[in-house]
Amino acid sequence: MISSNDFRPGVSIEWNGGVWRVVEFLHVKPGKGSAFVRTKLKNVQTGNVVEHTFRAGETVPQANLEKSTMQHTYKDAEEFVFMEMESYEEARLSASQIGERVKYLKEGMEVNVIRWGEQVLEVELPNAVVLEVTQTDPGVKGDTATGGSKPAIVETGAQVMVPLFISVGERIRIDTRTDSYLGRE
């Protein structure tokens, strides 16, 4: 159990039959009446965001989440196969379970899989990945780092905006949280 006074961004709780993550919180102590905690909660399974007010000191169950490191080994039809790094057991996840960052997933990549009981809640990719550019418009003499950007397709099929001087075959670093170009490798 966790008290509403201990809420911080990132804390996961079990509430209304699901797992919710605290996005924002504000502890309010009005001049008259009792204190309360105004929160913004995000449902980890569905992505819905709601605002809810808890009484100060009210306790709710803290979600018991299990995090394990797994390596993406291969893709089998529409499923992605992952191997547990300690026990070498395999797990199969669909693209919908992995989420929108599936576009940066390549074979051999280690990820963190977060589970609640037997249900996979999310797959955390590294914050930055290095991928090879497979398709982009050719660079023209005079293109500079500050001259603008163009779309490029990387080896996993994701499209990223890159500077004009990037060409096919170069390895670039991409921020998976913001889909932005970070630099060459």
MIMAR-404423 format. One record per residue (C-alpha): x, y, z; residue number from 1; residue in three letters. Coordinates in Angstrom, 1 decimal, decimal comma, m for minus. Layout:
BEGIN
<site x="X" y="Y" z="Z" num="NUM" residu="ALA"/>
...
//
This chain:
BEGIN
<site x="0,0" y="0,0" z="0,0" num="1" residu="MET"/>
<site x="1,1" y="3,5" z="m0,8" num="2" residu="ILE"/>
<site x="m0,2" y="6,7" z="0,7" num="3" residu="SER"/>
<site x="m1,4" y="9,5" z="m1,6" num="4" residu="SER"/>
<site x="1,1" y="11,8" z="0,2" num="5" residu="ASN"/>
<site x="3,9" y="9,6" z="m1,3" num="6" residu="ASP"/>
<site x="2,8" y="10,0" z="m4,9" num="7" residu="PHE"/>
<site x="5,5" y="11,1" z="m7,3" num="8" residu="ARG"/>
<site x="5,6" y="11,1" z="m11,2" num="9" residu="PRO"/>
<site x="6,3" y="7,5" z="m12,3" num="10" residu="GLY"/>
<site x="4,8" y="5,8" z="m9,3" num="11" residu="VAL"/>
<site x="2,5" y="2,9" z="m10,4" num="12" residu="SER"/>
<site x="m0,7" y="2,1" z="m8,5" num="13" residu="ILE"/>
<site x="m3,5" y="m0,4" z="m8,8" num="14" residu="GLU"/>
<site x="m6,7" y="1,6" z="m9,1" num="15" residu="TRP"/>
<site x="m10,1" y="1,0" z="m10,8" num="16" residu="ASN"/>
<site x="m9,2" y="m2,5" z="m11,8" num="17" residu="GLY"/>
<site x="m6,0" y="m1,6" z="m13,7" num="18" residu="GLY"/>
<site x="m2,5" y="m0,3" z="m13,4" num="19" residu="VAL"/>
<site x="m2,1" y="3,5" z="m13,4" num="20" residu="TRP"/>
<site x="1,0" y="5,6" z="m13,5" num="21" residu="ARG"/>
<site x="1,2" y="9,0" z="m11,8" num="22" residu="VAL"/>
<site x="2,0" y="11,6" z="m14,4" num="23" residu="VAL"/>
<site x="1,4" y="14,8" z="m12,3" num="24" residu="GLU"/>
<site x="0,5" y="15,4" z="m8,7" num="25" residu="PHE"/>
<site x="m0,3" y="18,5" z="m6,6" num="26" residu="LEU"/>
<site x="m0,6" y="18,4" z="m2,8" num="27" residu="HIS"/>
<site x="m3,2" y="21,0" z="m1,9" num="28" residu="VAL"/>
<site x="m3,8" y="22,2" z="1,7" num="29" residu="LYS"/>
<site x="m6,6" y="24,7" z="1,6" num="30" residu="PRO"/>
<site x="m7,1" y="27,2" z="4,5" num="31" residu="GLY"/>
<site x="m10,4" y="25,6" z="5,4" num="32" residu="LYS"/>
<site x="m11,1" y="21,9" z="5,2" num="33" residu="GLY"/>
<site x="m8,8" y="18,9" z="4,9" num="34" residu="SER"/>
<site x="m5,8" y="18,5" z="2,5" num="35" residu="ALA"/>
<site x="m6,0" y="16,6" z="m0,7" num="36" residu="PHE"/>
<site x="m3,8" y="15,4" z="m3,6" num="37" residu="VAL"/>
<site x="m4,9" y="16,3" z="m7,1" num="38" residu="ARG"/>
<site x="m3,4" y="13,8" z="m9,6" num="39" residu="THR"/>
<site x="m3,2" y="13,1" z="m13,3" num="40" residu="LYS"/>
<site x="m3,1" y="9,3" z="m13,9" num="41" residu="LEU"/>
<site x="m2,3" y="7,4" z="m17,1" num="42" residu="LYS"/>
<site x="m3,6" y="3,9" z="m17,6" num="43" residu="ASN"/>
<site x="m0,6" y="1,8" z="m18,5" num="44" residu="VAL"/>
<site x="m2,7" y="m0,8" z="m20,5" num="45" residu="GLN"/>
<site x="m4,8" y="1,6" z="m22,6" num="46" residu="THR"/>
<site x="m3,0" y="5,0" z="m22,4" num="47" residu="GLY"/>
<site x="m6,1" y="6,8" z="m21,2" num="48" residu="ASN"/>
<site x="m5,3" y="9,8" z="m18,9" num="49" residu="VAL"/>
<site x="m7,7" y="10,9" z="m16,1" num="50" residu="VAL"/>
<site x="m7,6" y="13,4" z="m13,3" num="51" residu="GLU"/>
<site x="m8,5" y="12,2" z="m9,9" num="52" residu="HIS"/>
<site x="m8,5" y="13,8" z="m6,4" num="53" residu="THR"/>
<site x="m7,4" y="11,6" z="m3,4" num="54" residu="PHE"/>
<site x="m7,8" y="12,6" z="0,2" num="55" residu="ARG"/>
<site x="m4,4" y="13,3" z="1,9" num="56" residu="ALA"/>
<site x="m3,1" y="10,1" z="3,5" num="57" residu="GLY"/>
<site x="m5,5" y="7,9" z="1,6" num="58" residu="GLU"/>
<site x="m3,8" y="4,6" z="0,8" num="59" residu="THR"/>
<site x="m4,1" y="2,6" z="m2,5" num="60" residu="VAL"/>
<site x="m2,3" y="m0,6" z="m3,5" num="61" residu="PRO"/>
<site x="1,0" y="m0,1" z="m5,2" num="62" residu="GLN"/>
<site x="1,3" y="m2,0" z="m8,5" num="63" residu="ALA"/>
<site x="3,7" y="m5,0" z="m8,2" num="64" residu="ASN"/>
<site x="5,5" y="m4,6" z="m11,6" num="65" residu="LEU"/>
<site x="8,2" y="m7,0" z="m12,7" num="66" residu="GLU"/>
<site x="11,0" y="m5,8" z="m14,9" num="67" residu="LYS"/>
<site x="13,2" y="m8,2" z="m16,9" num="68" residu="SER"/>
<site x="15,9" y="m7,8" z="m19,5" num="69" residu="THR"/>
<site x="15,2" y="m9,6" z="m22,7" num="70" residu="MET"/>
<site x="16,9" y="m9,8" z="m26,1" num="71" residu="GLN"/>
<site x="15,0" y="m9,6" z="m29,4" num="72" residu="HIS"/>
<site x="16,1" y="m12,7" z="m31,3" num="73" residu="THR"/>
<site x="14,0" y="m12,8" z="m34,4" num="74" residu="TYR"/>
<site x="10,5" y="m12,0" z="m35,9" num="75" residu="LYS"/>
<site x="8,2" y="m14,9" z="m36,6" num="76" residu="ASP"/>
<site x="5,3" y="m13,9" z="m38,9" num="77" residu="ALA"/>
<site x="3,6" y="m11,1" z="m36,9" num="78" residu="GLU"/>
<site x="5,2" y="m11,9" z="m33,5" num="79" residu="GLU"/>
<site x="8,5" y="m10,7" z="m32,1" num="80" residu="PHE"/>
<site x="10,4" y="m13,4" z="m30,2" num="81" residu="VAL"/>
<site x="12,4" y="m12,4" z="m27,1" num="82" residu="PHE"/>
<site x="14,8" y="m14,4" z="m25,0" num="83" residu="MET"/>
<site x="15,0" y="m14,0" z="m21,2" num="84" residu="GLU"/>
<site x="18,7" y="m13,2" z="m20,5" num="85" residu="MET"/>
<site x="18,9" y="m15,2" z="m17,2" num="86" residu="GLU"/>
<site x="16,8" y="m18,3" z="m17,9" num="87" residu="SER"/>
<site x="17,0" y="m18,3" z="m21,7" num="88" residu="TYR"/>
<site x="13,2" y="m18,8" z="m22,0" num="89" residu="GLU"/>
<site x="11,4" y="m17,4" z="m25,0" num="90" residu="GLU"/>
<site x="8,5" y="m15,0" z="m25,0" num="91" residu="ALA"/>
<site x="6,4" y="m13,9" z="m28,0" num="92" residu="ARG"/>
<site x="5,0" y="m10,4" z="m28,2" num="93" residu="LEU"/>
<site x="2,9" y="m8,7" z="m30,8" num="94" residu="SER"/>
<site x="3,6" y="m5,3" z="m32,3" num="95" residu="ALA"/>
<site x="0,6" y="m3,9" z="m30,3" num="96" residu="SER"/>
<site x="2,2" y="m5,1" z="m27,0" num="97" residu="GLN"/>
<site x="5,5" y="m3,4" z="m27,8" num="98" residu="ILE"/>
<site x="3,9" y="m0,2" z="m28,8" num="99" residu="GLY"/>
<site x="4,9" y="2,6" z="m31,3" num="100" residu="GLU"/>
<site x="8,6" y="2,2" z="m30,7" num="101" residu="ARG"/>
<site x="8,6" y="m1,2" z="m32,5" num="102" residu="VAL"/>
<site x="9,9" y="0,7" z="m35,5" num="103" residu="LYS"/>
<site x="13,3" y="0,9" z="m33,9" num="104" residu="TYR"/>
<site x="13,5" y="m2,7" z="m32,8" num="105" residu="LEU"/>
<site x="16,2" y="m4,8" z="m34,5" num="106" residu="LYS"/>
<site x="17,5" y="m8,3" z="m33,9" num="107" residu="GLU"/>
<site x="20,0" y="m8,6" z="m31,0" num="108" residu="GLY"/>
<site x="18,7" y="m5,5" z="m29,2" num="109" residu="MET"/>
<site x="18,3" y="m5,8" z="m25,4" num="110" residu="GLU"/>
<site x="15,1" y="m4,3" z="m24,0" num="111" residu="VAL"/>
<site x="13,3" y="m4,1" z="m20,6" num="112" residu="ASN"/>
<site x="9,9" y="m5,9" z="m20,5" num="113" residu="VAL"/>
<site x="7,6" y="m4,7" z="m17,7" num="114" residu="ILE"/>
<site x="4,9" y="m7,2" z="m16,6" num="115" residu="ARG"/>
<site x="2,0" y="m7,0" z="m14,2" num="116" residu="TRP"/>
<site x="1,3" y="m10,6" z="m13,2" num="117" residu="GLY"/>
<site x="1,4" y="m12,5" z="m16,6" num="118" residu="GLU"/>
<site x="0,4" y="m9,4" z="m18,6" num="119" residu="GLN"/>
<site x="3,0" y="m7,5" z="m20,5" num="120" residu="VAL"/>
<site x="2,4" y="m3,8" z="m19,9" num="121" residu="LEU"/>
<site x="5,2" y="m2,2" z="m21,9" num="122" residu="GLU"/>
<site x="8,5" y="m2,8" z="m23,6" num="123" residu="VAL"/>
<site x="11,2" y="m0,2" z="m22,9" num="124" residu="GLU"/>
<site x="13,8" y="0,3" z="m25,7" num="125" residu="LEU"/>
<site x="17,1" y="2,1" z="m25,1" num="126" residu="PRO"/>
<site x="16,8" y="5,9" z="m25,2" num="127" residu="ASN"/>
<site x="19,1" y="6,0" z="m28,2" num="128" residu="ALA"/>
<site x="19,8" y="3,4" z="m31,0" num="129" residu="VAL"/>
<site x="22,3" y="3,3" z="m33,8" num="130" residu="VAL"/>
<site x="20,8" y="2,3" z="m37,2" num="131" residu="LEU"/>
<site x="22,0" y="2,4" z="m40,8" num="132" residu="GLU"/>
<site x="20,4" y="4,7" z="m43,3" num="133" residu="VAL"/>
<site x="19,0" y="2,6" z="m46,2" num="134" residu="THR"/>
<site x="17,2" y="5,2" z="m48,2" num="135" residu="GLN"/>
<site x="17,5" y="9,0" z="m48,5" num="136" residu="THR"/>
<site x="17,9" y="11,7" z="m51,1" num="137" residu="ASP"/>
<site x="21,5" y="12,2" z="m52,2" num="138" residu="PRO"/>
<site x="23,4" y="15,1" z="m50,6" num="139" residu="GLY"/>
<site x="24,4" y="18,0" z="m52,8" num="140" residu="VAL"/>
<site x="27,6" y="19,9" z="m52,6" num="141" residu="LYS"/>
<site x="27,2" y="22,9" z="m50,3" num="142" residu="GLY"/>
<site x="24,7" y="21,1" z="m47,9" num="143" residu="ASP"/>
<site x="25,6" y="22,0" z="m44,3" num="144" residu="THR"/>
<site x="24,6" y="20,9" z="m40,9" num="145" residu="ALA"/>
<site x="22,4" y="23,9" z="m40,3" num="146" residu="THR"/>
<site x="20,9" y="24,0" z="m43,8" num="147" residu="GLY"/>
<site x="17,8" y="22,0" z="m43,2" num="148" residu="GLY"/>
<site x="16,6" y="18,5" z="m43,0" num="149" residu="SER"/>
<site x="15,3" y="15,7" z="m45,2" num="150" residu="LYS"/>
<site x="13,6" y="12,3" z="m44,6" num="151" residu="PRO"/>
<site x="15,6" y="9,2" z="m44,3" num="152" residu="ALA"/>
<site x="14,6" y="5,6" z="m43,9" num="153" residu="ILE"/>
<site x="16,7" y="3,4" z="m41,6" num="154" residu="VAL"/>
<site x="17,3" y="m0,4" z="m41,6" num="155" residu="GLU"/>
<site x="14,2" y="m1,1" z="m39,4" num="156" residu="THR"/>
<site x="11,9" y="0,8" z="m41,8" num="157" residu="GLY"/>
<site x="11,4" y="3,9" z="m39,5" num="158" residu="ALA"/>
<site x="11,5" y="7,3" z="m41,1" num="159" residu="GLN"/>
<site x="13,6" y="10,0" z="m39,4" num="160" residu="VAL"/>
<site x="14,4" y="13,6" z="m40,3" num="161" residu="MET"/>
<site x="18,1" y="14,0" z="m40,8" num="162" residu="VAL"/>
<site x="20,5" y="16,8" z="m41,9" num="163" residu="PRO"/>
<site x="21,0" y="17,3" z="m45,6" num="164" residu="LEU"/>
<site x="24,6" y="15,9" z="m45,6" num="165" residu="PHE"/>
<site x="23,6" y="12,4" z="m44,4" num="166" residu="ILE"/>
<site x="23,8" y="9,8" z="m47,2" num="167" residu="SER"/>
<site x="22,9" y="6,1" z="m47,7" num="168" residu="VAL"/>
<site x="25,0" y="3,6" z="m45,7" num="169" residu="GLY"/>
<site x="25,9" y="6,0" z="m42,8" num="170" residu="GLU"/>
<site x="25,1" y="4,9" z="m39,3" num="171" residu="ARG"/>
<site x="23,2" y="7,4" z="m37,3" num="172" residu="ILE"/>
<site x="22,1" y="7,7" z="m33,6" num="173" residu="ARG"/>
<site x="18,4" y="8,2" z="m33,1" num="174" residu="ILE"/>
<site x="16,5" y="9,3" z="m29,9" num="175" residu="ASP"/>
<site x="13,7" y="6,7" z="m29,6" num="176" residu="THR"/>
<site x="11,6" y="9,0" z="m27,3" num="177" residu="ARG"/>
<site x="11,4" y="11,9" z="m29,7" num="178" residu="THR"/>
<site x="12,2" y="10,3" z="m33,1" num="179" residu="ASP"/>
<site x="15,0" y="12,8" z="m33,6" num="180" residu="SER"/>
<site x="18,4" y="12,6" z="m35,1" num="181" residu="TYR"/>
<site x="21,2" y="12,8" z="m32,5" num="182" residu="LEU"/>
<site x="24,4" y="12,5" z="m34,7" num="183" residu="GLY"/>
<site x="26,5" y="10,2" z="m36,7" num="184" residu="ARG"/>
<site x="28,3" y="7,1" z="m35,3" num="185" residu="GLU"/>
//
